[in-house]
Amino acid sequence: MSEQKFTDCGMELYTNTEMIVSEDILGKAKELAEMLSASNEVQFFQQAEKQISGNDQIQTLISAIKKKQKEIVAFQSFQNQKMVDKIEGEIDALQEQLDAIPIVSEFKQSQEDINYLLQLVMGVIRDSISEKINVEEGEAVNSSCSD
């Protein structure tokens, strides 16, 4: 074992390899991830994803949109704005067809729901930590120990 080193202020110094998250924190993180994976939002997302991947009409529209996006890149390289605008209109029409399919809009909504859920969880974690740390902005506790 290596000898522990400290700063002049008494804080322990760690190398990147020594900064290991404690097992209980990792365990709770995995437990939280499992809970989130089992949530209604994630379950619905997975079901919708399966339906979309198995739907030939949706896959054809997605392929057509991707092809048109590649065409735009090609015409942009030739600086042909007229064709770029035309193809963008075609993409918009294809996207409208895609968005008109109920499972697609439900899938997009489920993505938004999961994103909101993750942001909410991260916010709770951030706020809980902030309450415990309670550090004043811009004020050094001991000026001889600041950078």
LOMINU-617052 format. One record per residue: residue in one letter; chain; x, y, z of N, C-alpha, C, CB in turn. Coordinates in Angstrom, 2 decimals. Glycine has a CB too. Layout:
BEGIN
+---------+--------+---------+---------+---------+---------+---------+---------+---------+---------+---------+---------+---------+---------+
| residuo | cadena |    n.xx |    n.yy |    n.zz |   ca.xx |   ca.yy |   ca.zz |    c.xx |    c.yy |    c.zz |   cb.xx |   cb.yy |   cb.zz |
+---------+--------+---------+---------+---------+---------+---------+---------+---------+---------+---------+---------+---------+---------+
|       a |      A |       X |       Y |       Z |       X |       Y |       Z |       X |       Y |       Z |       X |       Y |       Z |
...
+---------+--------+---------+---------+---------+---------+---------+---------+---------+---------+---------+---------+---------+---------+
END
This chain:
BEGIN
+---------+--------+---------+---------+---------+---------+---------+---------+---------+---------+---------+---------+---------+---------+
| residuo | cadena |    n.xx |    n.yy |    n.zz |   ca.xx |   ca.yy |   ca.zz |    c.xx |    c.yy |    c.zz |   cb.xx |   cb.yy |   cb.zz |
+---------+--------+---------+---------+---------+---------+---------+---------+---------+---------+---------+---------+---------+---------+
|       m |      A |    0.83 |   -1.19 |    0.00 |    0.00 |    0.00 |    0.00 |    0.87 |    1.24 |    0.00 |   -0.94 |    0.00 |    1.20 |
|       s |      A |    0.45 |    2.25 |   -0.75 |    1.21 |    3.49 |   -0.78 |    0.82 |    4.38 |    0.39 |    1.00 |    4.23 |   -2.11 |
|       e |      A |    1.73 |    5.23 |    0.77 |    1.50 |    6.13 |    1.89 |    0.58 |    7.25 |    1.42 |    2.83 |    6.70 |    2.43 |
|       q |      A |   -0.42 |    7.59 |    2.24 |   -1.36 |    8.64 |    1.89 |   -0.70 |   10.00 |    1.98 |   -2.59 |    8.58 |    2.79 |
|       k |      A |   -0.94 |   10.87 |    0.98 |   -0.37 |   12.20 |    0.96 |   -1.47 |   13.23 |    1.20 |    0.36 |   12.47 |   -0.38 |
|       f |      A |   -1.08 |   14.36 |    1.79 |   -2.03 |   15.41 |    2.12 |   -1.54 |   16.75 |    1.59 |   -2.25 |   15.49 |    3.63 |
|       t |      A |   -2.49 |   17.67 |    1.31 |   -2.13 |   19.03 |    0.93 |   -1.73 |   19.78 |    2.19 |   -3.31 |   19.76 |    0.19 |
|       d |      A |   -1.26 |   21.01 |    2.03 |   -0.92 |   21.84 |    3.18 |   -2.15 |   22.11 |    4.05 |   -0.31 |   23.16 |    2.72 |
|       c |      A |   -3.32 |   22.01 |    3.46 |   -4.57 |   22.28 |    4.19 |   -5.14 |   21.03 |    4.85 |   -5.60 |   22.87 |    3.25 |
|       g |      A |   -4.48 |   19.91 |    4.68 |   -4.94 |   18.68 |    5.33 |   -5.85 |   17.82 |    4.48 |   -5.63 |   19.01 |    6.58 |
|       m |      A |   -6.11 |   18.21 |    3.22 |   -6.96 |   17.39 |    2.35 |   -6.12 |   16.26 |    1.76 |   -7.60 |   18.25 |    1.23 |
|       e |      A |   -6.73 |   15.08 |    1.66 |   -6.03 |   13.95 |    1.08 |   -5.84 |   14.15 |   -0.42 |   -6.78 |   12.64 |    1.35 |
|       l |      A |   -4.69 |   13.75 |   -0.94 |   -4.42 |   13.79 |   -2.37 |   -4.64 |   12.40 |   -2.95 |   -2.97 |   14.30 |   -2.66 |
|       y |      A |   -5.28 |   12.34 |   -4.11 |   -5.54 |   11.07 |   -4.77 |   -5.07 |   11.13 |   -6.20 |   -7.04 |   10.72 |   -4.71 |
|       t |      A |   -4.58 |   10.01 |   -6.70 |   -4.31 |    9.90 |   -8.13 |   -5.61 |    9.44 |   -8.78 |   -3.12 |    8.90 |   -8.44 |
|       n |      A |   -5.67 |    9.51 |  -10.11 |   -6.88 |    9.08 |  -10.81 |   -7.23 |    7.63 |  -10.50 |   -6.71 |    9.26 |  -12.32 |
|       t |      A |   -6.24 |    6.77 |  -10.38 |   -6.51 |    5.36 |  -10.12 |   -6.98 |    5.13 |   -8.68 |   -5.27 |    4.53 |  -10.39 |
|       e |      A |   -6.66 |    6.06 |   -7.78 |   -7.10 |    5.91 |   -6.39 |   -8.50 |    6.45 |   -6.15 |   -6.13 |    6.60 |   -5.46 |
|       m |      A |   -9.00 |    7.26 |   -7.08 |  -10.33 |    7.85 |   -6.91 |  -11.39 |    6.82 |   -7.30 |  -10.49 |    9.14 |   -7.76 |
|       i |      A |  -11.65 |    5.92 |   -6.43 |  -12.60 |    4.85 |   -6.67 |  -13.86 |    5.15 |   -5.89 |  -12.01 |    3.46 |   -6.28 |
|       v |      A |  -14.99 |    5.08 |   -6.57 |  -16.26 |    5.33 |   -5.92 |  -16.55 |    4.16 |   -4.99 |  -17.40 |    5.52 |   -6.95 |
|       s |      A |  -17.02 |    4.48 |   -3.81 |  -17.27 |    3.42 |   -2.84 |  -18.34 |    2.46 |   -3.35 |  -17.69 |    4.02 |   -1.50 |
|       e |      A |  -18.22 |    1.23 |   -2.92 |  -19.11 |    0.16 |   -3.39 |  -20.57 |    0.45 |   -3.07 |  -18.71 |   -1.16 |   -2.76 |
|       d |      A |  -20.85 |    1.09 |   -1.92 |  -22.25 |    1.36 |   -1.59 |  -22.88 |    2.37 |   -2.54 |  -22.36 |    1.85 |   -0.15 |
|       i |      A |  -22.10 |    3.36 |   -2.99 |  -22.62 |    4.33 |   -3.95 |  -22.88 |    3.65 |   -5.29 |  -21.63 |    5.52 |   -4.13 |
|       l |      A |  -21.94 |    2.83 |   -5.74 |  -22.14 |    2.10 |   -6.99 |  -23.33 |    1.16 |   -6.90 |  -20.88 |    1.31 |   -7.35 |
|       g |      A |  -23.47 |    0.53 |   -5.77 |  -24.60 |   -0.38 |   -5.57 |  -25.93 |    0.34 |   -5.65 |  -24.47 |   -1.08 |   -4.22 |
|       k |      A |  -26.02 |    1.50 |   -5.00 |  -27.25 |    2.30 |   -5.05 |  -27.52 |    2.81 |   -6.46 |  -27.17 |    3.47 |   -4.05 |
|       a |      A |  -26.46 |    3.20 |   -7.17 |  -26.61 |    3.68 |   -8.55 |  -27.17 |    2.55 |   -9.43 |  -25.25 |    4.19 |   -9.11 |
|       k |      A |  -26.65 |    1.35 |   -9.26 |  -27.15 |    0.21 |  -10.04 |  -28.60 |   -0.10 |   -9.67 |  -26.26 |   -1.03 |   -9.81 |
|       e |      A |  -28.91 |   -0.01 |   -8.39 |  -30.28 |   -0.24 |   -7.93 |  -31.22 |    0.79 |   -8.55 |  -30.35 |   -0.19 |   -6.38 |
|       l |      A |  -30.81 |    2.05 |   -8.56 |  -31.61 |    3.11 |   -9.16 |  -31.78 |    2.87 |  -10.66 |  -30.96 |    4.49 |   -8.91 |
|       a |      A |  -30.71 |    2.46 |  -11.33 |  -30.78 |    2.17 |  -12.77 |  -31.78 |    1.04 |  -13.05 |  -29.37 |    1.79 |  -13.32 |
|       e |      A |  -31.78 |    0.01 |  -12.20 |  -32.72 |   -1.09 |  -12.36 |  -34.15 |   -0.62 |  -12.16 |  -32.40 |   -2.23 |  -11.38 |
|       m |      A |  -34.36 |    0.25 |  -11.16 |  -35.69 |    0.79 |  -10.91 |  -36.17 |    1.62 |  -12.10 |  -35.70 |    1.64 |   -9.63 |
|       l |      A |  -35.28 |    2.44 |  -12.64 |  -35.65 |    3.25 |  -13.80 |  -35.95 |    2.37 |  -15.01 |  -34.52 |    4.24 |  -14.13 |
|       s |      A |  -35.17 |    1.32 |  -15.19 |  -35.38 |    0.40 |  -16.32 |  -36.73 |   -0.30 |  -16.23 |  -34.28 |   -0.63 |  -16.37 |
|       a |      A |  -37.21 |   -0.49 |  -15.02 |  -38.48 |   -1.17 |  -14.82 |  -39.67 |   -0.20 |  -14.81 |  -38.45 |   -1.94 |  -13.52 |
|       s |      A |  -39.40 |    1.10 |  -14.96 |  -40.47 |    2.09 |  -14.91 |  -41.41 |    1.94 |  -16.11 |  -39.89 |    3.51 |  -14.87 |
|       n |      A |  -42.62 |    2.43 |  -15.95 |  -43.60 |    2.38 |  -17.03 |  -43.10 |    3.10 |  -18.28 |  -44.93 |    2.99 |  -16.57 |
|       e |      A |  -42.40 |    4.23 |  -18.07 |  -41.91 |    5.02 |  -19.20 |  -40.93 |    4.21 |  -20.05 |  -41.23 |    6.29 |  -18.70 |
|       v |      A |  -40.00 |    3.54 |  -19.39 |  -39.00 |    2.76 |  -20.13 |  -39.64 |    1.52 |  -20.76 |  -37.84 |    2.34 |  -19.19 |
|       q |      A |  -40.55 |    0.89 |  -20.05 |  -41.24 |   -0.27 |  -20.60 |  -42.01 |    0.09 |  -21.87 |  -42.19 |   -0.88 |  -19.56 |
|       f |      A |  -42.72 |    1.22 |  -21.82 |  -43.47 |    1.65 |  -23.01 |  -42.52 |    1.97 |  -24.16 |  -44.34 |    2.88 |  -22.68 |
|       f |      A |  -41.43 |    2.66 |  -23.85 |  -40.43 |    3.01 |  -24.86 |  -39.92 |    1.75 |  -25.56 |  -39.26 |    3.78 |  -24.23 |
|       q |      A |  -39.59 |    0.73 |  -24.80 |  -39.07 |   -0.51 |  -25.38 |  -40.11 |   -1.19 |  -26.26 |  -38.61 |   -1.46 |  -24.26 |
|       q |      A |  -41.36 |   -1.19 |  -25.82 |  -42.42 |   -1.80 |  -26.63 |  -42.62 |   -1.04 |  -27.93 |  -43.73 |   -1.85 |  -25.84 |
|       a |      A |  -42.64 |    0.30 |  -27.84 |  -42.82 |    1.12 |  -29.04 |  -41.65 |    0.94 |  -30.00 |  -42.98 |    2.60 |  -28.65 |
|       e |      A |  -40.44 |    0.85 |  -29.45 |  -39.25 |    0.66 |  -30.28 |  -39.34 |   -0.65 |  -31.07 |  -37.98 |    0.66 |  -29.39 |
|       k |      A |  -39.82 |   -1.71 |  -30.42 |  -39.99 |   -3.00 |  -31.10 |  -41.01 |   -2.90 |  -32.23 |  -40.43 |   -4.09 |  -30.10 |
|       q |      A |  -42.12 |   -2.20 |  -31.95 |  -43.15 |   -2.06 |  -32.97 |  -42.63 |   -1.26 |  -34.16 |  -44.39 |   -1.38 |  -32.38 |
|       i |      A |  -41.88 |   -0.23 |  -33.89 |  -41.34 |    0.61 |  -34.96 |  -40.33 |   -0.17 |  -35.79 |  -40.68 |    1.88 |  -34.38 |
|       s |      A |  -39.45 |   -0.92 |  -35.13 |  -38.43 |   -1.67 |  -35.88 |  -39.04 |   -2.78 |  -36.72 |  -37.40 |   -2.25 |  -34.92 |
|       g |      A |  -40.22 |   -3.25 |  -36.33 |  -40.87 |   -4.32 |  -37.08 |  -41.90 |   -3.84 |  -38.09 |  -41.53 |   -5.25 |  -36.14 |
|       n |      A |  -42.04 |   -2.52 |  -38.23 |  -43.05 |   -1.97 |  -39.13 |  -42.40 |   -1.56 |  -40.44 |  -43.78 |   -0.76 |  -38.47 |
|       d |      A |  -42.76 |   -2.26 |  -41.53 |  -42.14 |   -2.00 |  -42.83 |  -42.40 |   -0.58 |  -43.34 |  -42.63 |   -3.00 |  -43.85 |
|       q |      A |  -43.61 |   -0.08 |  -43.14 |  -43.95 |    1.27 |  -43.60 |  -43.07 |    2.31 |  -42.92 |  -45.45 |    1.58 |  -43.32 |
|       i |      A |  -42.89 |    2.18 |  -41.61 |  -42.06 |    3.12 |  -40.85 |  -40.60 |    3.01 |  -41.29 |  -42.18 |    2.86 |  -39.34 |
|       q |      A |  -40.12 |    1.79 |  -41.44 |  -38.72 |    1.59 |  -41.83 |  -38.45 |    2.14 |  -43.23 |  -38.36 |    0.10 |  -41.78 |
|       t |      A |  -39.43 |    2.01 |  -44.13 |  -39.29 |    2.56 |  -45.49 |  -39.20 |    4.09 |  -45.44 |  -40.47 |    2.12 |  -46.38 |
|       l |      A |  -40.04 |    4.71 |  -44.62 |  -40.02 |    6.17 |  -44.49 |  -38.69 |    6.64 |  -43.88 |  -41.20 |    6.65 |  -43.63 |
|       i |      A |  -38.23 |    5.94 |  -42.86 |  -36.95 |    6.30 |  -42.22 |  -35.80 |    6.17 |  -43.23 |  -36.68 |    5.39 |  -40.98 |
|       s |      A |  -35.80 |    5.10 |  -44.00 |  -34.75 |    4.91 |  -45.02 |  -34.80 |    6.02 |  -46.07 |  -34.91 |    3.54 |  -45.69 |
|       a |      A |  -36.01 |    6.39 |  -46.48 |  -36.16 |    7.45 |  -47.48 |  -35.64 |    8.78 |  -46.94 |  -37.63 |    7.58 |  -47.91 |
|       i |      A |  -35.93 |    9.07 |  -45.67 |  -35.46 |   10.31 |  -45.05 |  -33.93 |   10.32 |  -44.98 |  -36.05 |   10.48 |  -43.63 |
|       k |      A |  -33.35 |    9.21 |  -44.59 |  -31.88 |    9.12 |  -44.52 |  -31.24 |    9.32 |  -45.90 |  -31.44 |    7.76 |  -43.93 |
|       k |      A |  -31.87 |    8.73 |  -46.92 |  -31.35 |    8.87 |  -48.28 |  -31.41 |   10.33 |  -48.72 |  -32.14 |    7.97 |  -49.27 |
|       k |      A |  -32.52 |   10.97 |  -48.42 |  -32.68 |   12.39 |  -48.78 |  -31.67 |   13.26 |  -48.03 |  -34.12 |   12.87 |  -48.48 |
|       q |      A |  -31.38 |   12.92 |  -46.78 |  -30.40 |   13.69 |  -46.01 |  -29.01 |   13.58 |  -46.65 |  -30.35 |   13.19 |  -44.54 |
|       k |      A |  -28.68 |   12.40 |  -47.17 |  -27.40 |   12.22 |  -47.86 |  -27.37 |   13.03 |  -49.16 |  -27.15 |   10.72 |  -48.17 |
|       e |      A |  -28.52 |   13.09 |  -49.83 |  -28.60 |   13.88 |  -51.05 |  -28.36 |   15.36 |  -50.75 |  -29.96 |   13.68 |  -51.73 |
|       i |      A |  -28.91 |   15.83 |  -49.65 |  -28.71 |   17.23 |  -49.26 |  -27.22 |   17.52 |  -49.07 |  -29.48 |   17.56 |  -47.96 |
|       v |      A |  -26.53 |   16.63 |  -48.39 |  -25.09 |   16.83 |  -48.16 |  -24.37 |   16.92 |  -49.50 |  -24.51 |   15.67 |  -47.31 |
|       a |      A |  -24.73 |   16.07 |  -50.44 |  -24.08 |   16.08 |  -51.75 |  -24.35 |   17.40 |  -52.48 |  -24.57 |   14.89 |  -52.61 |
|       f |      A |  -25.60 |   17.84 |  -52.49 |  -25.92 |   19.09 |  -53.18 |  -25.34 |   20.31 |  -52.47 |  -27.43 |   19.23 |  -53.31 |
|       q |      A |  -25.20 |   20.23 |  -51.14 |  -24.55 |   21.33 |  -50.42 |  -23.08 |   21.43 |  -50.83 |  -24.67 |   21.13 |  -48.90 |
|       s |      A |  -22.45 |   20.29 |  -51.04 |  -21.03 |   20.31 |  -51.45 |  -20.87 |   20.92 |  -52.84 |  -20.45 |   18.87 |  -51.43 |
|       f |      A |  -21.92 |   20.81 |  -53.68 |  -21.89 |   21.43 |  -55.01 |  -22.47 |   22.85 |  -54.97 |  -22.68 |   20.58 |  -56.02 |
|       q |      A |  -22.84 |   23.30 |  -53.77 |  -23.42 |   24.62 |  -53.55 |  -24.66 |   24.84 |  -54.42 |  -22.38 |   25.71 |  -53.85 |
|       n |      A |  -25.50 |   23.82 |  -54.49 |  -26.74 |   23.89 |  -55.26 |  -27.90 |   24.08 |  -54.28 |  -26.93 |   22.60 |  -56.14 |
|       q |      A |  -28.14 |   25.32 |  -53.88 |  -29.14 |   25.61 |  -52.87 |  -30.56 |   25.29 |  -53.35 |  -29.06 |   27.07 |  -52.47 |
|       k |      A |  -30.80 |   25.43 |  -54.65 |  -32.13 |   25.14 |  -55.20 |  -32.51 |   23.68 |  -54.93 |  -32.17 |   25.43 |  -56.71 |
|       m |      A |  -31.57 |   22.76 |  -55.20 |  -31.84 |   21.34 |  -54.96 |  -31.91 |   21.03 |  -53.47 |  -30.76 |   20.47 |  -55.62 |
|       v |      A |  -31.08 |   21.71 |  -52.68 |  -31.11 |   21.52 |  -51.22 |  -32.50 |   21.88 |  -50.70 |  -30.02 |   22.39 |  -50.52 |
|       d |      A |  -33.02 |   23.02 |  -51.13 |  -34.36 |   23.46 |  -50.69 |  -35.44 |   22.48 |  -51.12 |  -34.66 |   24.86 |  -51.24 |
|       k |      A |  -35.32 |   21.98 |  -52.38 |  -36.30 |   21.02 |  -52.89 |  -36.29 |   19.75 |  -52.05 |  -36.01 |   20.69 |  -54.38 |
|       i |      A |  -35.11 |   19.23 |  -51.77 |  -35.00 |   17.98 |  -51.01 |  -35.44 |   18.19 |  -49.56 |  -33.54 |   17.45 |  -51.06 |
|       e |      A |  -35.15 |   19.35 |  -48.99 |  -35.62 |   19.63 |  -47.63 |  -37.14 |   19.58 |  -47.57 |  -35.11 |   21.01 |  -47.16 |
|       g |      A |  -37.81 |   20.09 |  -48.61 |  -39.27 |   20.01 |  -48.70 |  -39.74 |   18.56 |  -48.76 |  -39.77 |   20.76 |  -49.92 |
|       e |      A |  -39.02 |   17.74 |  -49.52 |  -39.36 |   16.32 |  -49.61 |  -39.18 |   15.63 |  -48.26 |  -38.50 |   15.62 |  -50.69 |
|       i |      A |  -38.12 |   15.99 |  -47.55 |  -37.88 |   15.41 |  -46.22 |  -39.00 |   15.81 |  -45.27 |  -36.51 |   15.87 |  -45.66 |
|       d |      A |  -39.40 |   17.08 |  -45.33 |  -40.50 |   17.55 |  -44.46 |  -41.78 |   16.75 |  -44.72 |  -40.76 |   19.05 |  -44.68 |
|       a |      A |  -42.06 |   16.48 |  -46.00 |  -43.26 |   15.72 |  -46.35 |  -43.17 |   14.28 |  -45.82 |  -43.46 |   15.71 |  -47.88 |
|       l |      A |  -41.99 |   13.67 |  -45.98 |  -41.78 |   12.32 |  -45.45 |  -41.90 |   12.31 |  -43.93 |  -40.40 |   11.77 |  -45.88 |
|       q |      A |  -41.35 |   13.33 |  -43.29 |  -41.40 |   13.41 |  -41.82 |  -42.85 |   13.57 |  -41.34 |  -40.55 |   14.59 |  -41.32 |
|       e |      A |  -43.65 |   14.34 |  -42.08 |  -45.07 |   14.48 |  -41.73 |  -45.79 |   13.14 |  -41.82 |  -45.75 |   15.51 |  -42.66 |
|       q |      A |  -45.47 |   12.37 |  -42.88 |  -46.07 |   11.04 |  -43.01 |  -45.68 |   10.15 |  -41.83 |  -45.64 |   10.38 |  -44.34 |
|       l |      A |  -44.41 |   10.22 |  -41.47 |  -43.89 |    9.42 |  -40.36 |  -44.57 |    9.83 |  -39.05 |  -42.36 |    9.57 |  -40.25 |
|       d |      A |  -44.64 |   11.13 |  -38.81 |  -45.23 |   11.63 |  -37.56 |  -46.73 |   11.36 |  -37.46 |  -44.99 |   13.11 |  -37.43 |
|       a |      A |  -47.38 |   11.12 |  -38.60 |  -48.82 |   10.84 |  -38.61 |  -49.13 |    9.42 |  -38.13 |  -49.38 |   11.05 |  -40.00 |
|       i |      A |  -48.12 |    8.58 |  -38.05 |  -48.31 |    7.20 |  -37.58 |  -48.33 |    7.23 |  -36.05 |  -47.16 |    6.24 |  -38.13 |
|       p |      A |  -49.44 |    6.77 |  -35.45 |  -49.60 |    6.91 |  -33.99 |  -48.44 |    6.37 |  -33.16 |  -50.85 |    6.22 |  -33.56 |
|       i |      A |  -47.91 |    5.21 |  -33.50 |  -46.84 |    4.62 |  -32.67 |  -45.59 |    5.49 |  -32.71 |  -46.51 |    3.19 |  -33.15 |
|       v |      A |  -45.37 |    6.21 |  -33.80 |  -44.20 |    7.08 |  -33.91 |  -44.34 |    8.26 |  -32.95 |  -44.03 |    7.58 |  -35.37 |
|       s |      A |  -45.51 |    8.89 |  -32.93 |  -45.70 |   10.01 |  -32.01 |  -45.67 |    9.53 |  -30.56 |  -47.03 |   10.74 |  -32.31 |
|       e |      A |  -46.19 |    8.35 |  -30.31 |  -46.15 |    7.79 |  -28.95 |  -44.70 |    7.48 |  -28.55 |  -47.02 |    6.51 |  -28.86 |
|       f |      A |  -43.91 |    6.99 |  -29.50 |  -42.50 |    6.70 |  -29.26 |  -41.76 |    7.99 |  -28.91 |  -41.87 |    6.02 |  -30.49 |
|       k |      A |  -41.99 |    9.04 |  -29.69 |  -41.34 |   10.32 |  -29.42 |  -41.74 |   10.85 |  -28.05 |  -41.70 |   11.35 |  -30.52 |
|       q |      A |  -43.02 |   10.71 |  -27.70 |  -43.48 |   11.16 |  -26.39 |  -42.81 |   10.35 |  -25.29 |  -45.01 |   11.05 |  -26.28 |
|       s |      A |  -42.63 |    9.06 |  -25.51 |  -41.98 |    8.22 |  -24.49 |  -40.53 |    8.63 |  -24.31 |  -42.08 |    6.72 |  -24.87 |
|       q |      A |  -39.86 |    9.04 |  -25.40 |  -38.48 |    9.54 |  -25.29 |  -38.45 |   10.79 |  -24.42 |  -37.90 |    9.84 |  -26.69 |
|       e |      A |  -39.40 |   11.69 |  -24.65 |  -39.48 |   12.92 |  -23.84 |  -39.76 |   12.59 |  -22.38 |  -40.56 |   13.85 |  -24.39 |
|       d |      A |  -40.64 |   11.62 |  -22.14 |  -40.98 |   11.22 |  -20.76 |  -39.75 |   10.66 |  -20.03 |  -42.11 |   10.17 |  -20.78 |
|       i |      A |  -38.98 |    9.82 |  -20.71 |  -37.78 |    9.24 |  -20.11 |  -36.75 |   10.34 |  -19.84 |  -37.17 |    8.15 |  -21.03 |
|       n |      A |  -36.58 |   11.24 |  -20.78 |  -35.64 |   12.34 |  -20.59 |  -36.05 |   13.19 |  -19.39 |  -35.57 |   13.22 |  -21.86 |
|       y |      A |  -37.34 |   13.48 |  -19.27 |  -37.83 |   14.25 |  -18.12 |  -37.57 |   13.51 |  -16.81 |  -39.34 |   14.54 |  -18.28 |
|       l |      A |  -37.84 |   12.21 |  -16.81 |  -37.61 |   11.39 |  -15.63 |  -36.15 |   11.42 |  -15.20 |  -38.05 |    9.94 |  -15.88 |
|       l |      A |  -35.23 |   11.25 |  -16.17 |  -33.80 |   11.29 |  -15.87 |  -33.37 |   12.66 |  -15.36 |  -32.99 |   10.91 |  -17.11 |
|       q |      A |  -33.88 |   13.72 |  -15.98 |  -33.56 |   15.07 |  -15.51 |  -34.07 |   15.31 |  -14.10 |  -34.14 |   16.12 |  -16.46 |
|       l |      A |  -35.25 |   14.78 |  -13.82 |  -35.83 |   14.91 |  -12.48 |  -34.96 |   14.20 |  -11.44 |  -37.26 |   14.34 |  -12.46 |
|       v |      A |  -34.54 |   12.98 |  -11.74 |  -33.69 |   12.22 |  -10.83 |  -32.36 |   12.94 |  -10.60 |  -33.43 |   10.80 |  -11.38 |
|       m |      A |  -31.75 |   13.41 |  -11.70 |  -30.48 |   14.14 |  -11.57 |  -30.65 |   15.42 |  -10.76 |  -29.92 |   14.48 |  -12.96 |
|       g |      A |  -31.77 |   16.10 |  -10.94 |  -32.05 |   17.31 |  -10.17 |  -32.18 |   17.03 |   -8.68 |  -33.31 |   17.98 |  -10.67 |
|       v |      A |  -32.86 |   15.94 |   -8.34 |  -33.01 |   15.56 |   -6.93 |  -31.65 |   15.24 |   -6.33 |  -33.97 |   14.35 |   -6.79 |
|       i |      A |  -30.82 |   14.50 |   -7.06 |  -29.48 |   14.16 |   -6.58 |  -28.66 |   15.43 |   -6.39 |  -28.76 |   13.19 |   -7.56 |
|       r |      A |  -28.66 |   16.30 |   -7.40 |  -27.90 |   17.55 |   -7.34 |  -28.36 |   18.41 |   -6.16 |  -28.05 |   18.33 |   -8.65 |
|       d |      A |  -29.68 |   18.56 |   -6.00 |  -30.21 |   19.40 |   -4.92 |  -29.90 |   18.80 |   -3.55 |  -31.72 |   19.58 |   -5.08 |
|       s |      A |  -29.98 |   17.49 |   -3.44 |  -29.69 |   16.83 |   -2.15 |  -28.22 |   17.01 |   -1.77 |  -30.02 |   15.33 |   -2.22 |
|       i |      A |  -27.34 |   16.90 |   -2.75 |  -25.91 |   17.09 |   -2.49 |  -25.65 |   18.55 |   -2.13 |  -25.06 |   16.68 |   -3.72 |
|       s |      A |  -26.26 |   19.46 |   -2.85 |  -26.07 |   20.89 |   -2.58 |  -26.50 |   21.25 |   -1.17 |  -26.84 |   21.74 |   -3.58 |
|       e |      A |  -27.58 |   20.66 |   -0.69 |  -28.04 |   20.92 |    0.67 |  -27.02 |   20.45 |    1.70 |  -29.39 |   20.24 |    0.92 |
|       k |      A |  -26.38 |   19.34 |    1.43 |  -25.41 |   18.78 |    2.38 |  -24.09 |   19.53 |    2.36 |  -25.16 |   17.31 |    2.06 |
|       i |      A |  -23.67 |   19.98 |    1.18 |  -22.37 |   20.64 |    1.06 |  -22.44 |   22.07 |    1.58 |  -21.90 |   20.64 |   -0.40 |
|       n |      A |  -23.48 |   22.81 |    1.17 |  -23.71 |   24.16 |    1.65 |  -22.46 |   25.04 |    1.56 |  -24.19 |   24.12 |    3.07 |
|       v |      A |  -21.92 |   25.18 |    0.37 |  -20.72 |   25.98 |    0.14 |  -21.13 |   27.36 |   -0.39 |  -19.75 |   25.27 |   -0.86 |
|       e |      A |  -20.53 |   28.41 |    0.18 |  -20.79 |   29.77 |   -0.29 |  -19.98 |   30.02 |   -1.54 |  -20.47 |   30.81 |    0.81 |
|       e |      A |  -20.59 |   30.62 |   -2.57 |  -19.89 |   30.89 |   -3.82 |  -18.84 |   31.96 |   -3.66 |  -20.88 |   31.29 |   -4.90 |
|       g |      A |  -17.66 |   31.72 |   -4.24 |  -16.62 |   32.72 |   -4.31 |  -15.90 |   33.03 |   -3.02 |  -17.18 |   33.93 |   -4.83 |
|       e |      A |  -16.17 |   32.31 |   -1.97 |  -15.54 |   32.60 |   -0.69 |  -14.65 |   31.44 |   -0.27 |  -16.60 |   32.88 |    0.39 |
|       a |      A |  -13.38 |   31.69 |   -0.08 |  -12.46 |   30.65 |    0.36 |  -12.53 |   30.55 |    1.88 |  -11.01 |   30.93 |   -0.11 |
|       v |      A |  -12.57 |   29.32 |    2.39 |  -12.61 |   29.11 |    3.83 |  -11.30 |   29.54 |    4.47 |  -12.90 |   27.65 |    4.14 |
|       n |      A |  -10.19 |   29.19 |    3.85 |   -8.87 |   29.53 |    4.39 |   -8.04 |   30.02 |    3.21 |   -8.18 |   28.29 |    5.11 |
|       s |      A |   -7.79 |   31.32 |    3.15 |   -7.14 |   31.90 |    1.98 |   -5.77 |   31.30 |    1.71 |   -7.02 |   33.39 |    2.16 |
|       s |      A |   -5.08 |   30.77 |    2.71 |   -3.77 |   30.19 |    2.46 |   -3.88 |   28.84 |    1.77 |   -3.00 |   30.06 |    3.76 |
|       c |      A |   -5.08 |   28.25 |    1.74 |   -5.26 |   26.94 |    1.12 |   -5.93 |   27.04 |   -0.25 |   -6.07 |   26.05 |    2.04 |
|       s |      A |   -6.25 |   28.24 |   -0.71 |   -6.93 |   28.36 |   -2.02 |   -5.88 |   28.43 |   -3.12 |   -7.84 |   29.63 |   -2.06 |
|       d |      A |   -6.37 |   28.16 |   -4.34 |   -5.47 |   28.18 |   -5.50 |   -5.01 |   29.57 |   -5.84 |   -6.14 |   27.57 |   -6.69 |
+---------+--------+---------+---------+---------+---------+---------+---------+---------+---------+---------+---------+---------+---------+
END
